[in-house]
Amino acid sequence: MKVLRSLGIVMTVLMLGVSPAYNQCNTWVDSPNKDKAENSHSVYRQFVKNKEVADLEALDAENFNIAFTAWEEAFNLAPGADGARDWHFTDGAKFYIVKYKKEADEAKKKEYADKVVELLTTGAKCIEDGTIKIKGVDANGYVGNYMYGEAAYHMYYTLRASYSSAIDMFKTAYAKAGNNTLYTLLEPAATMAAYEFDKGRMDQATTQALYIQIDDIITYNIENNADYGTYYDDTKKRVKAAFAGVEDRVFDCAYFKEDLEPKYREKPEDLDVIRYVYNKLRTQGCDSTDALLQELKVKYETLAVAENERLEKIRREENPCYDAVQLQKEGKYKEAMARYEECLGQPDDAEHALKDDKAKAQIYYSMANIQTWQLGQLGSARTNVGKARSLDSDWGKPYILLGDIYSKLSRGSCDDWNKRLAVLAAIDKYSYAKSIDPSVASDANRRIGNLSASRPDQQEGFMRGVKAGQTVSVGCGIGEKVKVRFK
């Protein structure tokens, strides 16, 4: 660190008299000062590499001055460094933001704020004109936008720039990036535009144009940006909220009809275009009795029905699990059973295969339900209920259905004593169901109440030598053991 301190002193002396007027985009390539520029670059970069503004703020005054002085010499000698990076501009902006935040004098603060904007916009222009070539980045693409956007961001959040100048910088960032504009750069301009319009410092046409530009960027990313679409969606809500107090004065129906009707006329059968134009006009205050809106509404409803039917057909053809549920609702029980079997038979890696035990339990339960109530296949129903129970042991509905199966079996060809024991077996299943799953308690209690009067008669138990609480086997094809409870 002693070496760094000495170097800082030397650099301070060297910098005396050096003009702060930067040489735009010059690099050290083929420069007679290449070694000196590279040296200064290496000195300051060790302080800022992988660091943010807050990290530089934390530096003590001595080390900050060493770093800043080295950066300043590197920048004056070669603003564009080696022509393959923008660090001299972006790092310089960080230095001046720190100086701005620590400065008390308002004139100095303005000087530092201007320097931040100058560095970032100059760096962006150097990328755009090809002087600085960032590997793998279009010269007019993301990096250029990043620097304009960074300038705009700091003008709004850090540098207390006037709203008018900050809005202009945001507009520049949008123009450079288009639909690639970062979501963090959209809300500030909307907030400022609404404020400036409300105060009479921005006219209606300009405010409208900026809002539409922001909204178009957001809409594009909601629909096309898989990674950050939800962030743009959240931003849309905040942008709309920012305009809530002025939207009635900024927008009118006639303006949007003039803008959007030609888009509809170009593609009058395009459902997406119709939906967009209709919703846009409605949100901008067009009356529902407007002839264009009525035309759009009828067209949308007609096309939407056809499109939904087409998509539903495809879904049912491709997804046996979904189709089986729909067939069951339609009362096509045998067809539903076949599709349920097909659903269960799909390999685990198939697109529509059941991916977890609870989903499989639901299918087995649905099959058992059909077999119990529609097909009269009580043995098969009992087997499928058992599979559902094993896959989801905390779910009460399979136990309710098993109780129903026992209740139905009790009405079969077995003697009165076993019929009444079958009732006890059913009641046991209902009681267990509500003990593990409170959501089925109402159904369970209703069934228990209906069957209570059908429990065994104490006199018949006495005749058979059976006492209350004694465990006995149940016939009627049930094969369960129950504790006897008399009426």
C-alpha positions as CSV (number, residue, x, y, z in Angstrom):
1,M,0.0,0.0,0.0
2,K,3.0,2.3,0.4
3,V,3.7,1.8,-3.2
4,L,0.2,2.8,-4.1
5,R,0.4,5.9,-1.9
6,S,3.6,7.0,-3.6
7,L,2.1,6.3,-7.0
8,G,-0.9,8.4,-6.0
9,I,1.3,11.3,-5.2
10,V,3.2,11.0,-8.5
11,M,-0.1,10.8,-10.4
12,T,-1.5,13.8,-8.6
13,V,1.6,15.8,-9.7
14,L,1.3,14.4,-13.3
15,M,-2.4,15.4,-13.4
16,L,-1.8,19.0,-12.6
17,G,-2.8,21.0,-15.6
18,V,-4.3,18.0,-17.4
19,S,-7.5,19.2,-19.2
20,P,-10.7,17.6,-18.1
21,A,-11.9,17.7,-21.7
22,Y,-12.0,14.0,-22.6
23,N,-10.8,12.7,-25.9
24,Q,-14.1,11.0,-26.7
25,C,-13.4,7.5,-27.8
26,N,-9.6,7.2,-28.2
27,T,-8.0,3.9,-27.2
28,W,-4.5,3.0,-26.1
29,V,-4.0,0.8,-29.1
30,D,-1.1,2.2,-31.2
31,S,-0.8,5.1,-28.7
32,P,2.6,6.4,-27.6
33,N,1.1,6.5,-24.1
34,K,0.0,2.9,-24.2
35,D,2.2,1.8,-21.3
36,K,1.2,4.7,-19.1
37,A,-2.5,4.2,-19.8
38,E,-2.3,0.5,-19.1
39,N,-0.4,1.1,-15.9
40,S,-3.0,3.6,-14.6
41,H,-5.8,1.3,-15.7
42,S,-4.3,-1.6,-13.7
43,V,-3.9,0.6,-10.6
44,Y,-7.4,1.8,-10.5
45,R,-9.1,-1.4,-11.6
46,Q,-8.0,-3.2,-8.4
47,F,-10.2,-0.9,-6.5
48,V,-13.3,-1.2,-8.6
49,K,-13.3,-4.6,-10.1
50,N,-16.6,-6.3,-9.3
51,K,-17.5,-3.4,-7.0
52,E,-20.6,-1.2,-6.9
53,V,-21.0,2.4,-5.9
54,A,-21.7,1.5,-2.3
55,D,-18.3,-0.3,-2.2
56,L,-16.5,2.7,-3.5
57,E,-18.3,4.9,-1.0
58,A,-16.8,2.7,1.8
59,L,-13.2,3.4,0.7
60,D,-11.2,5.7,2.9
61,A,-10.3,9.1,1.4
62,E,-6.7,8.1,0.7
63,N,-7.5,4.9,-1.3
64,F,-10.4,6.6,-3.1
65,N,-8.1,9.4,-4.2
66,I,-5.5,6.9,-5.4
67,A,-8.1,5.0,-7.4
68,F,-9.8,8.1,-8.8
69,T,-6.5,9.7,-9.8
70,A,-5.4,6.6,-11.6
71,W,-8.7,6.3,-13.4
72,E,-8.6,9.9,-14.4
73,E,-5.2,9.5,-16.0
74,A,-6.2,6.3,-17.7
75,F,-9.3,8.0,-19.0
76,N,-7.6,11.1,-20.3
77,L,-5.0,9.0,-22.1
78,A,-7.4,6.4,-23.5
79,P,-11.2,6.8,-22.8
80,G,-11.9,3.7,-24.8
81,A,-9.2,1.6,-23.0
82,D,-8.1,-1.2,-25.5
83,G,-11.2,-0.7,-27.6
84,A,-12.9,-3.9,-26.3
85,R,-14.5,-2.6,-23.0
86,D,-16.4,0.3,-21.7
87,W,-15.0,0.3,-18.2
88,H,-13.3,3.7,-18.3
89,F,-16.8,5.2,-18.9
90,T,-18.8,3.1,-16.5
91,D,-16.2,3.1,-13.7
92,G,-15.8,6.8,-14.1
93,A,-19.5,7.3,-13.6
94,K,-19.3,5.3,-10.3
95,F,-16.5,7.5,-9.1
96,Y,-18.4,10.7,-9.8
97,I,-21.6,9.3,-8.2
98,V,-19.6,8.8,-5.1
99,K,-18.2,12.3,-5.3
100,Y,-21.7,13.7,-5.9
101,K,-23.1,11.9,-2.9
102,K,-20.4,13.1,-0.6
103,E,-20.3,16.7,-1.8
104,A,-22.2,19.4,0.1
105,D,-21.7,22.3,-2.3
106,E,-24.6,22.5,-4.7
107,A,-22.5,23.8,-7.6
108,K,-20.0,21.0,-7.2
109,K,-22.8,18.5,-7.0
110,K,-24.2,19.7,-10.3
111,E,-20.8,19.5,-11.9
112,Y,-20.4,15.9,-10.7
113,A,-23.9,15.0,-11.8
114,D,-23.3,16.3,-15.3
115,K,-20.0,14.4,-15.4
116,V,-21.9,11.1,-14.7
117,V,-24.3,11.7,-17.5
118,E,-21.5,12.8,-19.9
119,L,-19.4,9.7,-19.2
120,L,-22.2,7.3,-19.8
121,T,-23.7,8.9,-22.9
122,T,-20.2,9.4,-24.4
123,G,-19.4,5.7,-23.8
124,A,-22.6,4.7,-25.4
125,K,-21.8,6.7,-28.5
126,C,-18.4,5.2,-28.7
127,I,-20.0,1.8,-28.8
128,E,-22.5,2.9,-31.4
129,D,-19.9,4.3,-33.7
130,G,-17.8,1.2,-33.4
131,T,-14.8,2.6,-31.7
132,I,-15.4,0.4,-28.8
133,K,-16.3,-3.1,-29.9
134,I,-17.7,-5.3,-27.1
135,K,-17.3,-9.0,-28.0
136,G,-20.6,-10.6,-28.9
137,V,-22.7,-7.4,-28.6
138,D,-24.3,-5.5,-31.4
139,A,-22.9,-2.0,-31.5
140,N,-26.4,-0.6,-31.5
141,G,-27.8,-3.1,-29.0
142,Y,-27.8,-3.9,-25.4
143,V,-24.7,-2.2,-24.2
144,G,-25.5,1.1,-25.8
145,N,-28.9,1.0,-24.2
146,Y,-27.4,0.0,-20.9
147,M,-25.3,3.1,-20.7
148,Y,-28.1,5.4,-21.8
149,G,-30.4,3.6,-19.5
150,E,-27.9,3.8,-16.6
151,A,-27.6,7.5,-17.2
152,A,-31.4,7.9,-17.1
153,Y,-31.7,5.7,-14.0
154,H,-29.2,7.7,-12.1
155,M,-30.7,11.0,-13.3
156,Y,-34.0,10.0,-11.7
157,Y,-32.9,8.0,-8.6
158,T,-29.5,9.5,-7.7
159,L,-28.7,12.8,-9.3
160,R,-31.9,14.9,-8.7
161,A,-32.0,15.9,-12.4
162,S,-34.9,17.9,-13.7
163,Y,-37.8,15.7,-14.8
164,S,-37.6,17.2,-18.3
165,S,-34.0,16.3,-18.8
166,A,-34.4,12.9,-17.2
167,I,-37.4,12.1,-19.4
168,D,-35.4,13.0,-22.5
169,M,-32.7,10.5,-21.4
170,F,-35.3,7.8,-20.8
171,K,-36.7,8.4,-24.3
172,T,-33.2,8.0,-25.7
173,A,-32.7,4.7,-23.9
174,Y,-36.1,3.4,-25.2
175,A,-35.1,4.5,-28.8
176,K,-31.9,2.6,-28.6
177,A,-33.2,-0.6,-27.0
178,G,-36.8,-0.8,-28.2
179,N,-38.4,-4.0,-26.9
180,N,-35.1,-4.9,-25.1
181,T,-35.5,-2.0,-22.7
182,L,-35.1,-3.2,-19.1
183,Y,-38.2,-3.3,-17.0
184,T,-36.5,-1.1,-14.4
185,L,-36.4,1.8,-16.8
186,L,-40.1,2.0,-17.5
187,E,-41.8,3.1,-14.3
188,P,-39.7,6.2,-13.6
189,A,-40.5,7.8,-17.0
190,A,-44.2,7.1,-16.6
191,T,-44.2,8.6,-13.1
192,M,-42.4,11.7,-14.3
193,A,-44.6,12.1,-17.4
194,A,-47.8,11.9,-15.4
195,Y,-46.5,14.5,-13.0
196,E,-45.2,16.8,-15.7
197,F,-48.5,16.6,-17.5
198,D,-50.5,17.2,-14.4
199,K,-48.4,20.4,-13.7
200,G,-49.0,21.6,-17.3
201,R,-45.3,21.2,-18.3
202,M,-45.9,18.3,-20.8
203,D,-48.6,18.4,-23.5
204,Q,-51.2,15.7,-24.1
205,A,-49.7,14.4,-27.4
206,T,-46.2,14.0,-25.9
207,T,-47.5,12.4,-22.8
208,Q,-49.7,10.0,-24.9
209,A,-46.8,9.1,-27.1
210,L,-44.5,8.3,-24.2
211,Y,-47.1,6.2,-22.4
212,I,-47.9,4.2,-25.6
213,Q,-44.2,3.6,-26.1
214,I,-43.8,2.3,-22.6
215,D,-47.0,0.2,-22.8
216,D,-45.9,-1.4,-26.1
217,I,-42.5,-2.4,-24.6
218,I,-44.3,-3.9,-21.6
219,T,-46.9,-5.8,-23.7
220,Y,-44.2,-7.2,-25.9
221,N,-42.2,-8.6,-23.0
222,I,-45.2,-10.0,-21.2
223,E,-46.0,-12.0,-24.3
224,N,-42.5,-12.9,-25.4
225,N,-40.0,-12.6,-22.5
226,A,-40.1,-16.0,-20.8
227,D,-37.5,-15.1,-18.1
228,Y,-38.8,-11.7,-17.1
229,G,-42.4,-11.4,-18.4
230,T,-43.8,-11.4,-14.9
231,Y,-41.6,-8.5,-13.9
232,Y,-42.9,-6.5,-16.9
233,D,-46.4,-7.5,-15.9
234,D,-45.8,-6.1,-12.4
235,T,-44.3,-2.9,-14.0
236,K,-47.5,-2.5,-16.1
237,K,-49.6,-2.3,-13.0
238,R,-47.3,0.3,-11.5
239,V,-47.2,2.3,-14.8
240,K,-51.0,2.3,-15.0
241,A,-51.2,3.4,-11.3
242,A,-48.9,6.3,-12.1
243,F,-51.3,7.5,-14.8
244,A,-54.4,6.8,-12.8
245,G,-54.8,10.4,-11.8
246,V,-54.4,11.9,-15.3
247,E,-55.5,9.1,-17.7
248,D,-58.9,10.7,-18.3
249,R,-57.2,13.9,-19.5
250,V,-54.4,12.2,-21.4
251,F,-56.3,9.7,-23.4
252,D,-59.6,9.8,-25.4
253,C,-61.5,7.3,-27.5
254,A,-61.1,9.1,-30.8
255,Y,-57.4,9.1,-30.5
256,F,-57.2,5.3,-30.0
257,K,-59.8,4.6,-32.6
258,E,-57.8,6.5,-35.2
259,D,-54.7,4.6,-34.2
260,L,-56.1,1.1,-33.8
261,E,-58.9,0.7,-36.3
262,P,-56.5,0.4,-39.3
263,K,-54.7,-2.5,-37.5
264,Y,-58.0,-4.3,-37.1
265,R,-59.0,-3.6,-40.8
266,E,-55.7,-5.1,-41.9
267,K,-56.4,-8.4,-40.1
268,P,-60.2,-8.6,-39.5
269,E,-60.1,-12.3,-38.7
270,D,-57.1,-12.3,-36.4
271,L,-58.4,-13.1,-32.9
272,D,-55.4,-11.7,-31.2
273,V,-55.7,-8.4,-33.1
274,I,-59.4,-8.2,-32.4
275,R,-58.9,-8.9,-28.7
276,Y,-56.2,-6.3,-28.4
277,V,-58.0,-3.5,-30.2
278,Y,-61.3,-4.2,-28.4
279,N,-59.7,-4.2,-24.9
280,K,-57.6,-1.2,-25.7
281,L,-60.6,0.9,-26.8
282,R,-62.7,-0.2,-23.9
283,T,-59.9,0.7,-21.4
284,Q,-59.5,4.1,-23.1
285,G,-63.1,5.1,-22.5
286,C,-64.9,4.2,-25.8
287,D,-68.6,3.7,-25.1
288,S,-69.9,0.2,-25.5
289,T,-72.5,1.4,-27.9
290,D,-69.8,2.6,-30.3
291,A,-70.3,0.9,-33.7
292,L,-66.7,-0.2,-34.0
293,L,-66.7,-1.7,-30.5
294,Q,-70.0,-3.6,-31.2
295,E,-68.5,-4.9,-34.4
296,L,-65.4,-6.1,-32.6
297,K,-67.4,-7.7,-29.8
298,V,-69.5,-9.7,-32.2
299,K,-66.5,-10.8,-34.2
300,Y,-64.5,-11.7,-31.1
301,E,-67.3,-13.8,-29.6
302,T,-67.8,-15.7,-32.8
303,L,-64.2,-16.4,-33.4
304,A,-63.4,-17.1,-29.8
305,V,-66.1,-19.8,-29.6
306,A,-64.7,-21.5,-32.7
307,E,-61.1,-21.2,-31.5
308,N,-62.0,-22.5,-28.0
309,E,-63.8,-25.5,-29.6
310,R,-60.8,-26.2,-31.8
311,L,-58.4,-26.0,-28.8
312,E,-60.7,-28.1,-26.7
313,K,-60.8,-30.8,-29.3
314,I,-57.0,-30.9,-29.6
315,R,-56.6,-31.0,-25.8
316,R,-59.0,-33.9,-25.4
317,E,-57.4,-35.8,-28.3
318,E,-53.9,-35.4,-26.9
319,N,-54.6,-35.6,-23.2
320,P,-56.4,-38.8,-22.1
321,C,-56.4,-37.8,-18.4
322,Y,-58.3,-34.6,-19.2
323,D,-60.6,-36.3,-21.8
324,A,-61.6,-39.0,-19.2
325,V,-62.8,-36.4,-16.8
326,Q,-64.8,-34.6,-19.5
327,L,-66.4,-37.9,-20.6
328,Q,-67.4,-38.7,-17.0
329,K,-69.1,-35.3,-16.7
330,E,-70.9,-36.0,-20.0
331,G,-72.2,-39.3,-18.7
332,K,-70.2,-41.4,-21.1
333,Y,-68.9,-43.8,-18.4
334,K,-67.5,-46.7,-20.4
335,E,-65.6,-44.3,-22.7
336,A,-64.4,-42.5,-19.6
337,M,-63.1,-45.8,-18.1
338,A,-61.2,-46.6,-21.2
339,R,-59.5,-43.1,-21.3
340,Y,-58.7,-43.4,-17.6
341,E,-57.0,-46.7,-18.3
342,E,-55.1,-45.0,-21.1
343,C,-54.1,-42.1,-18.8
344,L,-52.7,-44.5,-16.2
345,G,-50.8,-46.4,-18.8
346,Q,-48.8,-43.5,-20.1
347,P,-45.1,-43.6,-19.5
348,D,-43.9,-41.3,-16.7
349,D,-42.0,-39.1,-19.1
350,A,-45.0,-38.6,-21.4
351,E,-46.3,-35.0,-21.7
352,H,-49.7,-35.6,-20.1
353,A,-48.7,-38.5,-17.8
354,L,-49.7,-38.3,-14.1
355,K,-46.6,-37.0,-12.3
356,D,-47.5,-37.6,-8.6
357,D,-49.2,-40.1,-6.4
358,K,-52.1,-37.8,-5.5
359,A,-53.0,-37.3,-9.1
360,K,-53.0,-41.1,-9.6
361,A,-55.1,-41.6,-6.5
362,Q,-57.7,-39.2,-8.0
363,I,-57.9,-41.3,-11.2
364,Y,-58.3,-44.6,-9.3
365,Y,-61.0,-42.9,-7.2
366,S,-62.8,-41.6,-10.3
367,M,-62.8,-45.1,-11.8
368,A,-64.1,-46.7,-8.6
369,N,-66.8,-44.0,-8.4
370,I,-68.0,-44.9,-11.9
371,Q,-67.8,-48.7,-11.2
372,T,-69.8,-48.2,-8.0
373,W,-72.6,-46.0,-9.1
374,Q,-72.9,-46.4,-12.8
375,L,-71.5,-49.8,-13.8
376,G,-72.3,-51.9,-10.7
377,Q,-68.8,-53.4,-10.7
378,L,-68.4,-53.4,-6.9
379,G,-65.5,-55.8,-6.8
380,S,-63.4,-53.8,-9.3
381,A,-64.5,-50.6,-7.6
382,R,-63.2,-51.9,-4.2
383,T,-59.8,-52.8,-5.9
384,N,-59.5,-49.3,-7.3
385,V,-60.5,-47.7,-4.0
386,G,-57.7,-49.7,-2.4
387,K,-55.2,-48.3,-4.9
388,A,-56.4,-44.8,-4.3
389,R,-56.0,-45.3,-0.5
390,S,-52.5,-46.6,-0.8
391,L,-51.4,-43.6,-2.9
392,D,-53.0,-40.9,-0.7
393,S,-53.6,-42.3,2.8
394,D,-54.7,-38.9,4.2
395,W,-57.5,-38.4,1.7
396,G,-61.0,-39.2,3.2
397,K,-63.0,-39.6,0.0
398,P,-61.8,-43.1,-0.9
399,Y,-62.9,-44.3,2.6
400,I,-66.3,-42.7,2.1
401,L,-66.6,-44.6,-1.2
402,L,-65.5,-47.8,0.4
403,G,-68.2,-47.4,3.0
404,D,-70.7,-46.8,0.2
405,I,-69.5,-50.1,-1.5
406,Y,-70.0,-51.9,1.8
407,S,-73.5,-50.4,2.2
408,K,-74.4,-51.5,-1.3
409,L,-73.0,-55.0,-0.7
410,S,-75.2,-55.2,2.4
411,R,-78.2,-55.1,0.2
412,G,-77.1,-58.2,-1.7
413,S,-78.0,-61.8,-1.2
414,C,-76.8,-62.3,2.4
415,D,-78.7,-62.9,5.6
416,D,-80.1,-60.2,7.8
417,W,-77.4,-60.6,10.5
418,N,-74.5,-60.1,8.0
419,K,-76.3,-57.2,6.3
420,R,-76.4,-55.4,9.6
421,L,-72.7,-56.3,10.2
422,A,-72.0,-54.8,6.8
423,V,-73.6,-51.6,8.0
424,L,-71.1,-51.5,10.9
425,A,-68.3,-52.0,8.4
426,A,-69.6,-49.1,6.3
427,I,-70.0,-46.9,9.4
428,D,-66.4,-47.7,10.4
429,K,-65.1,-46.5,7.1
430,Y,-67.1,-43.3,7.3
431,S,-65.8,-42.6,10.9
432,Y,-62.2,-43.2,9.8
433,A,-62.6,-41.0,6.8
434,K,-63.6,-37.9,8.9
435,S,-60.9,-38.7,11.4
436,I,-58.2,-38.3,8.8
437,D,-59.8,-35.7,6.6
438,P,-62.1,-33.0,8.2
439,S,-63.2,-31.9,4.7
440,V,-65.4,-35.0,4.4
441,A,-66.9,-34.8,7.9
442,S,-70.3,-33.5,6.7
443,D,-70.7,-36.3,4.2
444,A,-69.5,-38.9,6.7
445,N,-71.9,-37.8,9.4
446,R,-74.8,-37.8,7.1
447,R,-74.2,-41.3,6.0
448,I,-73.6,-42.5,9.6
449,G,-76.9,-40.9,10.6
450,N,-78.7,-42.7,7.8
451,L,-77.3,-46.1,8.7
452,S,-77.4,-45.9,12.5
453,A,-80.9,-47.4,12.7
454,S,-79.7,-50.4,10.6
455,R,-77.1,-51.6,13.1
456,P,-77.6,-55.2,14.5
457,D,-80.5,-55.8,17.0
458,Q,-79.4,-56.7,20.5
459,Q,-81.9,-59.6,20.7
460,E,-80.5,-61.1,17.6
461,G,-77.0,-60.8,19.0
462,F,-78.1,-62.6,22.1
463,M,-79.6,-65.4,20.1
464,R,-76.3,-65.8,18.4
465,G,-74.3,-65.6,21.5
466,V,-72.6,-62.3,20.4
467,K,-72.1,-59.5,22.9
468,A,-71.5,-55.7,22.3
469,G,-67.8,-55.0,21.7
470,Q,-67.1,-58.5,20.4
471,T,-65.1,-58.7,17.2
472,V,-66.8,-60.7,14.4
473,S,-66.2,-61.3,10.7
474,V,-68.5,-59.7,8.2
475,G,-70.0,-61.7,5.3
476,C,-71.7,-60.4,2.1
477,G,-68.3,-60.6,0.3
478,I,-66.8,-57.9,2.6
479,G,-64.5,-60.0,4.7
480,E,-63.8,-57.3,7.3
481,K,-63.8,-57.7,11.0
482,V,-65.9,-55.3,13.1
483,K,-66.7,-54.7,16.8
484,V,-70.4,-55.3,17.3
485,R,-72.5,-52.3,18.3
486,F,-76.2,-52.8,18.8
487,K,-79.0,-50.3,18.0
